[in-house]
Amino acid sequence: MKRTDYIILGAGASGLMLAYRMSQDNFFVDKSILIIDKEKDKGNDRTWCYWEDGKGEWDKLLAKSWSRIFFGSESYTSTIDISPFNYKMIRSESFYNALWNTLNLKSNITFVKATVESFAELENSVQINTDAGTYITSKLFNSIADSNVYETQKKYPVLQQHFAGWFVETQEDMFDDSMATFMDFNIDQKGNTRFMYVLPINKKTALFEYTLFSKTLLQSIEYEIAIKDYLNDKNINNYKLIEKEKGSIPMTSFNFSKLNTKHILNIGTAGGWTKASTGYTFKNSSKKTKELVAFLKKEDDLSKFAKKTKYGFYDLIFLDVLADHNDEGAALFSSMFKKAKIKTIFRFLDEESSLLEDLKIILSVPSRRFIQAFFKRLF
């Protein structure tokens, strides 16, 4: 049975970010840190995007950034200048490699390739059982989500942001790589919230993602047919499919913090770090891991890390509306983008808005559904 000061379960974005931040702080230089995952080299298994005002911490790893975004629907269409913000894209392989290059140089940080079978809190520690052995740690940071925890409860709605993406390459210049298509609702909604998301890397290469916010996933062929139809509608016929990706991200206001204990903290998607109303996780994980490192230097009880904010309630009402009226998502987002300034929207979604900015967002969306959802939760 091996003992260590800290164990991080999962070497994805949140796990590696936390390990990286600990490696850069002298407070942890004499602490043993173990990362456990069933694989270390994950390759390009993710594409992360986020908006950011000006220069940022991860700019050296960017695959592309855009200063303009396109929003399209039947009721509102616009190309929006988002400066001083940029919409930024990172491919996961670049991110993983950069962080591992730093972590591999730290003698106090080690990696074990193993599958986690279970973990349990003891009186003053945590025991982790894997197929490679048993480990004891003072503090456990778990980024391996257990979907049963939130999918089996009834108090909070659970939607999925699910998608399939194709990286395509054309022989001729076909794409405006100065603009990202943020949401294009000009496709058949089929009773759900469905949109195309297009990220041009250059004039001949772009990622096309067919994305839904809904309760149930589709058959694989349905995503692919939708992408083919969209490419055809855009007169993009002579192309080569160079890479595929797919995924499903939970969108829920479930109270993940109640799963935390004195010695166990759930992080990343497993800890509710995914923005419930959008499915974005990367930027929030970047902020949360910074806060967590500062917290660990002052506090011992991990159950005290998570804090309730007004945004949790906003997300809950939004998801109630989207869950009960999934076919109205296009109208909801169109109204917001039409009536509110993009900077206000970004600040609101980043959970950095003032009360006045909150009010502007609230007034920008169709009021009837939200009033109904508010009183439903109130009573």
FENGIDA-V911786 format. One record per residue. N is the residue number from 1. RES is the residue in one letter. OMEGA is omega in radians with two decimals (none if undefined). D_CENTER is the distance of its C-alpha to the mean C-alpha in whole Angstrom. Layout:
n:N res:RES omega:OMEGA d_center:D_CENTER
n:N res:RES omega:OMEGA d_center:D_CENTER
This chain:
n:1 res:M omega:-3.04 d_center:35
n:2 res:K omega:-3.12 d_center:33
n:3 res:R omega:3.11 d_center:32
n:4 res:T omega:-3.11 d_center:29
n:5 res:D omega:-3.11 d_center:28
n:6 res:Y omega:3.00 d_center:24
n:7 res:I omega:3.07 d_center:22
n:8 res:I omega:3.10 d_center:19
n:9 res:L omega:3.14 d_center:18
n:10 res:G omega:-3.14 d_center:15
n:11 res:A omega:3.02 d_center:15
n:12 res:G omega:-3.04 d_center:12
n:13 res:A omega:-3.06 d_center:10
n:14 res:S omega:3.14 d_center:10
n:15 res:G omega:-3.14 d_center:14
n:16 res:L omega:3.08 d_center:15
n:17 res:M omega:-3.14 d_center:14
n:18 res:L omega:3.12 d_center:16
n:19 res:A omega:3.14 d_center:19
n:20 res:Y omega:-3.13 d_center:19
n:21 res:R omega:3.08 d_center:19
n:22 res:M omega:-3.14 d_center:22
n:23 res:S omega:-3.11 d_center:23
n:24 res:Q omega:-3.09 d_center:24
n:25 res:D omega:-3.09 d_center:25
n:26 res:N omega:3.12 d_center:29
n:27 res:F omega:-3.04 d_center:29
n:28 res:F omega:-3.02 d_center:27
n:29 res:V omega:3.13 d_center:30
n:30 res:D omega:3.12 d_center:32
n:31 res:K omega:3.09 d_center:29
n:32 res:S omega:-3.07 d_center:29
n:33 res:I omega:-3.13 d_center:25
n:34 res:L omega:3.07 d_center:24
n:35 res:I omega:-3.14 d_center:21
n:36 res:I omega:3.05 d_center:21
n:37 res:D omega:-3.14 d_center:20
n:38 res:K omega:3.00 d_center:21
n:39 res:E omega:-3.13 d_center:21
n:40 res:K omega:-3.11 d_center:20
n:41 res:D omega:-3.06 d_center:20
n:42 res:K omega:3.12 d_center:17
n:43 res:G omega:3.13 d_center:18
n:44 res:N omega:3.14 d_center:16
n:45 res:D omega:-3.13 d_center:14
n:46 res:R omega:2.90 d_center:10
n:47 res:T omega:-3.11 d_center:10
n:48 res:W omega:3.08 d_center:8
n:49 res:C omega:3.13 d_center:8
n:50 res:Y omega:3.05 d_center:9
n:51 res:W omega:-3.10 d_center:12
n:52 res:E omega:3.12 d_center:15
n:53 res:D omega:3.10 d_center:18
n:54 res:G omega:-3.10 d_center:20
n:55 res:K omega:-3.10 d_center:20
n:56 res:G omega:-3.05 d_center:17
n:57 res:E omega:-3.01 d_center:17
n:58 res:W omega:-3.04 d_center:16
n:59 res:D omega:-3.12 d_center:18
n:60 res:K omega:-3.09 d_center:20
n:61 res:L omega:-3.05 d_center:17
n:62 res:L omega:2.99 d_center:16
n:63 res:A omega:-3.12 d_center:17
n:64 res:K omega:2.98 d_center:18
n:65 res:S omega:-3.09 d_center:17
n:66 res:W omega:3.10 d_center:19
n:67 res:S omega:3.09 d_center:21
n:68 res:R omega:3.05 d_center:21
n:69 res:I omega:3.10 d_center:19
n:70 res:F omega:3.01 d_center:21
n:71 res:F omega:-3.10 d_center:20
n:72 res:G omega:3.04 d_center:22
n:73 res:S omega:3.12 d_center:24
n:74 res:E omega:-3.03 d_center:27
n:75 res:S omega:-3.11 d_center:28
n:76 res:Y omega:3.10 d_center:26
n:77 res:T omega:-3.12 d_center:25
n:78 res:S omega:2.91 d_center:25
n:79 res:T omega:-2.93 d_center:24
n:80 res:I omega:3.00 d_center:23
n:81 res:D omega:-3.05 d_center:23
n:82 res:I omega:-3.14 d_center:20
n:83 res:S omega:0.17 d_center:22
n:84 res:P omega:3.07 d_center:22
n:85 res:F omega:2.91 d_center:18
n:86 res:N omega:3.04 d_center:17
n:87 res:Y omega:-2.93 d_center:14
n:88 res:K omega:-3.09 d_center:13
n:89 res:M omega:3.08 d_center:12
n:90 res:I omega:2.97 d_center:12
n:91 res:R omega:-2.97 d_center:13
n:92 res:S omega:-3.10 d_center:13
n:93 res:E omega:3.10 d_center:16
n:94 res:S omega:-3.14 d_center:17
n:95 res:F omega:3.14 d_center:15
n:96 res:Y omega:-3.08 d_center:16
n:97 res:N omega:-3.12 d_center:20
n:98 res:A omega:-3.11 d_center:20
n:99 res:L omega:3.10 d_center:19
n:100 res:W omega:3.10 d_center:21
n:101 res:N omega:3.09 d_center:24
n:102 res:T omega:-3.07 d_center:24
n:103 res:L omega:-3.12 d_center:23
n:104 res:N omega:-3.14 d_center:26
n:105 res:L omega:-3.08 d_center:28
n:106 res:K omega:-3.08 d_center:28
n:107 res:S omega:-3.12 d_center:31
n:108 res:N omega:-3.14 d_center:29
n:109 res:I omega:-3.12 d_center:26
n:110 res:T omega:3.13 d_center:26
n:111 res:F omega:3.05 d_center:24
n:112 res:V omega:3.07 d_center:25
n:113 res:K omega:-3.08 d_center:25
n:114 res:A omega:3.03 d_center:25
n:115 res:T omega:-3.14 d_center:23
n:116 res:V omega:-3.14 d_center:23
n:117 res:E omega:3.12 d_center:25
n:118 res:S omega:2.97 d_center:25
n:119 res:F omega:-3.09 d_center:25
n:120 res:A omega:3.12 d_center:27
n:121 res:E omega:3.03 d_center:28
n:122 res:L omega:-3.07 d_center:31
n:123 res:E omega:-3.11 d_center:33
n:124 res:N omega:-3.11 d_center:32
n:125 res:S omega:3.11 d_center:30
n:126 res:V omega:3.08 d_center:28
n:127 res:Q omega:3.13 d_center:29
n:128 res:I omega:3.12 d_center:26
n:129 res:N omega:3.13 d_center:28
n:130 res:T omega:3.10 d_center:27
n:131 res:D omega:3.10 d_center:29
n:132 res:A omega:3.12 d_center:30
n:133 res:G omega:-3.12 d_center:31
n:134 res:T omega:-3.09 d_center:31
n:135 res:Y omega:3.08 d_center:29
n:136 res:I omega:-3.14 d_center:30
n:137 res:T omega:3.08 d_center:28
n:138 res:S omega:-3.12 d_center:28
n:139 res:K omega:3.13 d_center:24
n:140 res:L omega:3.06 d_center:22
n:141 res:F omega:-3.00 d_center:18
n:142 res:N omega:3.09 d_center:16
n:143 res:S omega:3.13 d_center:13
n:144 res:I omega:-3.03 d_center:14
n:145 res:A omega:3.03 d_center:13
n:146 res:D omega:-3.03 d_center:16
n:147 res:S omega:3.13 d_center:15
n:148 res:N omega:-3.08 d_center:19
n:149 res:V omega:-3.10 d_center:19
n:150 res:Y omega:-3.11 d_center:17
n:151 res:E omega:-3.11 d_center:18
n:152 res:T omega:3.13 d_center:22
n:153 res:Q omega:-3.06 d_center:22
n:154 res:K omega:-3.04 d_center:23
n:155 res:K omega:-3.07 d_center:22
n:156 res:Y omega:3.09 d_center:19
n:157 res:P omega:3.08 d_center:18
n:158 res:V omega:3.00 d_center:15
n:159 res:L omega:3.05 d_center:14
n:160 res:Q omega:2.87 d_center:12
n:161 res:Q omega:-3.07 d_center:10
n:162 res:H omega:-2.96 d_center:12
n:163 res:F omega:2.92 d_center:13
n:164 res:A omega:-3.08 d_center:15
n:165 res:G omega:3.04 d_center:16
n:166 res:W omega:2.89 d_center:19
n:167 res:F omega:-3.12 d_center:20
n:168 res:V omega:3.13 d_center:23
n:169 res:E omega:-3.13 d_center:26
n:170 res:T omega:3.14 d_center:29
n:171 res:Q omega:-3.14 d_center:33
n:172 res:E omega:3.08 d_center:33
n:173 res:D omega:-3.08 d_center:31
n:174 res:M omega:-2.98 d_center:29
n:175 res:F omega:2.98 d_center:26
n:176 res:D omega:-3.04 d_center:26
n:177 res:D omega:3.03 d_center:23
n:178 res:S omega:-3.05 d_center:23
n:179 res:M omega:3.04 d_center:21
n:180 res:A omega:3.03 d_center:18
n:181 res:T omega:-3.04 d_center:18
n:182 res:F omega:3.08 d_center:15
n:183 res:M omega:3.03 d_center:16
n:184 res:D omega:-3.10 d_center:20
n:185 res:F omega:-3.11 d_center:21
n:186 res:N omega:3.07 d_center:24
n:187 res:I omega:3.14 d_center:24
n:188 res:D omega:-3.09 d_center:25
n:189 res:Q omega:3.07 d_center:23
n:190 res:K omega:3.08 d_center:25
n:191 res:G omega:-3.13 d_center:24
n:192 res:N omega:2.95 d_center:21
n:193 res:T omega:-3.06 d_center:18
n:194 res:R omega:3.11 d_center:18
n:195 res:F omega:3.01 d_center:17
n:196 res:M omega:-3.06 d_center:17
n:197 res:Y omega:-3.00 d_center:15
n:198 res:V omega:-3.13 d_center:17
n:199 res:L omega:3.12 d_center:17
n:200 res:P omega:3.13 d_center:20
n:201 res:I omega:3.03 d_center:20
n:202 res:N omega:-3.04 d_center:24
n:203 res:K omega:-3.12 d_center:27
n:204 res:K omega:-3.08 d_center:27
n:205 res:T omega:3.14 d_center:24
n:206 res:A omega:3.02 d_center:21
n:207 res:L omega:3.06 d_center:17
n:208 res:F omega:3.13 d_center:18
n:209 res:E omega:3.02 d_center:15
n:210 res:Y omega:-2.94 d_center:16
n:211 res:T omega:3.09 d_center:14
n:212 res:L omega:2.87 d_center:15
n:213 res:F omega:-3.10 d_center:14
n:214 res:S omega:-3.06 d_center:16
n:215 res:K omega:-3.04 d_center:17
n:216 res:T omega:3.13 d_center:19
n:217 res:L omega:3.11 d_center:18
n:218 res:L omega:2.93 d_center:20
n:219 res:Q omega:-3.07 d_center:23
n:220 res:S omega:-3.08 d_center:22
n:221 res:I omega:-3.11 d_center:24
n:222 res:E omega:3.09 d_center:23
n:223 res:Y omega:-3.05 d_center:20
n:224 res:E omega:3.09 d_center:23
n:225 res:I omega:-3.13 d_center:25
n:226 res:A omega:3.12 d_center:23
n:227 res:I omega:3.12 d_center:22
n:228 res:K omega:3.14 d_center:26
n:229 res:D omega:-3.13 d_center:27
n:230 res:Y omega:3.09 d_center:25
n:231 res:L omega:3.13 d_center:26
n:232 res:N omega:3.11 d_center:29
n:233 res:D omega:-3.14 d_center:29
n:234 res:K omega:-3.14 d_center:28
n:235 res:N omega:3.06 d_center:31
n:236 res:I omega:-3.04 d_center:29
n:237 res:N omega:-3.10 d_center:32
n:238 res:N omega:-3.08 d_center:32
n:239 res:Y omega:3.09 d_center:29
n:240 res:K omega:3.07 d_center:28
n:241 res:L omega:-3.04 d_center:25
n:242 res:I omega:-3.14 d_center:24
n:243 res:E omega:3.07 d_center:21
n:244 res:K omega:2.96 d_center:19
n:245 res:E omega:3.07 d_center:15
n:246 res:K omega:3.14 d_center:14
n:247 res:G omega:3.08 d_center:11
n:248 res:S omega:-3.07 d_center:10
n:249 res:I omega:-3.13 d_center:7
n:250 res:P omega:3.05 d_center:9
n:251 res:M omega:-3.09 d_center:10
n:252 res:T omega:3.06 d_center:12
n:253 res:S omega:3.05 d_center:14
n:254 res:F omega:-3.09 d_center:16
n:255 res:N omega:-3.12 d_center:17
n:256 res:F omega:-3.06 d_center:15
n:257 res:S omega:-3.14 d_center:17
n:258 res:K omega:3.10 d_center:20
n:259 res:L omega:-3.12 d_center:20
n:260 res:N omega:3.10 d_center:20
n:261 res:T omega:3.14 d_center:24
n:262 res:K omega:-3.03 d_center:26
n:263 res:H omega:-3.12 d_center:25
n:264 res:I omega:3.06 d_center:22
n:265 res:L omega:3.05 d_center:18
n:266 res:N omega:-3.06 d_center:15
n:267 res:I omega:-3.14 d_center:12
n:268 res:G omega:3.11 d_center:8
n:269 res:T omega:-3.14 d_center:7
n:270 res:A omega:-3.12 d_center:11
n:271 res:G omega:-3.13 d_center:12
n:272 res:G omega:3.14 d_center:10
n:273 res:W omega:3.01 d_center:8
n:274 res:T omega:3.09 d_center:5
n:275 res:K omega:-2.96 d_center:7
n:276 res:A omega:-3.03 d_center:9
n:277 res:S omega:-3.09 d_center:11
n:278 res:T omega:-3.07 d_center:8
n:279 res:G omega:3.10 d_center:5
n:280 res:Y omega:-3.07 d_center:3
n:281 res:T omega:-2.93 d_center:2
n:282 res:F omega:-3.07 d_center:5
n:283 res:K omega:3.12 d_center:8
n:284 res:N omega:3.09 d_center:8
n:285 res:S omega:3.11 d_center:8
n:286 res:S omega:3.12 d_center:11
n:287 res:K omega:-3.07 d_center:12
n:288 res:K omega:-3.14 d_center:13
n:289 res:T omega:3.04 d_center:14
n:290 res:K omega:3.14 d_center:17
n:291 res:E omega:-3.10 d_center:17
n:292 res:L omega:3.12 d_center:18
n:293 res:V omega:3.10 d_center:20
n:294 res:A omega:3.13 d_center:22
n:295 res:F omega:-3.08 d_center:22
n:296 res:L omega:-3.14 d_center:24
n:297 res:K omega:-3.08 d_center:26
n:298 res:K omega:-3.00 d_center:28
n:299 res:E omega:3.14 d_center:27
n:300 res:D omega:-3.06 d_center:27
n:301 res:D omega:-3.07 d_center:26
n:302 res:L omega:-3.14 d_center:22
n:303 res:S omega:-3.13 d_center:22
n:304 res:K omega:-3.04 d_center:23
n:305 res:F omega:-3.07 d_center:20
n:306 res:A omega:3.13 d_center:18
n:307 res:K omega:3.06 d_center:19
n:308 res:K omega:3.08 d_center:19
n:309 res:T omega:3.11 d_center:19
n:310 res:K omega:-3.07 d_center:20
n:311 res:Y omega:3.08 d_center:16
n:312 res:G omega:3.11 d_center:16
n:313 res:F omega:3.09 d_center:19
n:314 res:Y omega:-3.13 d_center:18
n:315 res:D omega:-3.13 d_center:15
n:316 res:L omega:3.14 d_center:17
n:317 res:I omega:3.13 d_center:19
n:318 res:F omega:-3.11 d_center:17
n:319 res:L omega:3.04 d_center:16
n:320 res:D omega:3.14 d_center:20
n:321 res:V omega:-3.08 d_center:21
n:322 res:L omega:3.13 d_center:18
n:323 res:A omega:-3.09 d_center:19
n:324 res:D omega:-3.09 d_center:23
n:325 res:H omega:-3.01 d_center:23
n:326 res:N omega:3.14 d_center:21
n:327 res:D omega:-3.08 d_center:23
n:328 res:E omega:-3.10 d_center:23
n:329 res:G omega:-3.13 d_center:19
n:330 res:A omega:3.13 d_center:21
n:331 res:A omega:-3.14 d_center:23
n:332 res:L omega:-3.12 d_center:21
n:333 res:F omega:3.13 d_center:19
n:334 res:S omega:3.14 d_center:22
n:335 res:S omega:3.14 d_center:24
n:336 res:M omega:-3.10 d_center:21
n:337 res:F omega:3.13 d_center:21
n:338 res:K omega:-2.97 d_center:25
n:339 res:K omega:-3.08 d_center:26
n:340 res:A omega:3.08 d_center:23
n:341 res:K omega:-3.07 d_center:23
n:342 res:I omega:3.12 d_center:20
n:343 res:K omega:3.10 d_center:20
n:344 res:T omega:3.10 d_center:20
n:345 res:I omega:-3.13 d_center:17
n:346 res:F omega:-3.14 d_center:15
n:347 res:R omega:3.11 d_center:16
n:348 res:F omega:-3.13 d_center:16
n:349 res:L omega:3.06 d_center:12
n:350 res:D omega:-3.13 d_center:12
n:351 res:E omega:3.14 d_center:14
n:352 res:E omega:-3.03 d_center:17
n:353 res:S omega:3.03 d_center:19
n:354 res:S omega:3.10 d_center:23
n:355 res:L omega:3.11 d_center:25
n:356 res:L omega:3.10 d_center:26
n:357 res:E omega:3.06 d_center:23
n:358 res:D omega:-3.11 d_center:22
n:359 res:L omega:3.12 d_center:25
n:360 res:K omega:3.10 d_center:25
n:361 res:I omega:-3.13 d_center:21
n:362 res:I omega:-3.13 d_center:23
n:363 res:L omega:-3.10 d_center:26
n:364 res:S omega:-3.09 d_center:24
n:365 res:V omega:3.13 d_center:23
n:366 res:P omega:-2.93 d_center:26
n:367 res:S omega:-2.98 d_center:27
n:368 res:R omega:-3.10 d_center:29
n:369 res:R omega:-3.09 d_center:26
n:370 res:F omega:3.07 d_center:24
n:371 res:I omega:3.09 d_center:28
n:372 res:Q omega:-3.12 d_center:28
n:373 res:A omega:3.13 d_center:25
n:374 res:F omega:-3.09 d_center:26
n:375 res:F omega:3.06 d_center:29
n:376 res:K omega:3.12 d_center:28
n:377 res:R omega:-3.08 d_center:26
n:378 res:L omega:-3.08 d_center:29
n:379 res:F omega:none d_center:31
